[in-house]
Amino acid sequence: MKGTQRFGELRKSIQEISQKVLTENLRSMEEDGIVIRTVFAEVPPRVEYSLSELGNSLKPIIFSMETWGLGYQKLNDELPNDTQ
């Protein structure tokens, strides 16, 4: 959601993800038309990922899910430990 990013930037922003899982997910999202993978003919090779128009159309849904999740997390944090 933060614009065009390189693989390393994406990996750093999702701390608990392995390189293999990130690669698989990016490939799947590329196949589904959600992300655009741009390869630059440079040495060393540079690859950037950005959201496609379809990917951008998912932003409101993702933001709604984030809002719900943060509210749910806050609710759970406020409950006594024996009711969770």
Secondary structure, 3 states (H helix, E strand, C coil): CCCCEEHHHHHHHCCCCCHHHHHHHHHHHHHCCCEEEEEECCCCCEEEEEECHHHHHCHHHHHHHHHHHHHHHHHHHHCCHHHC
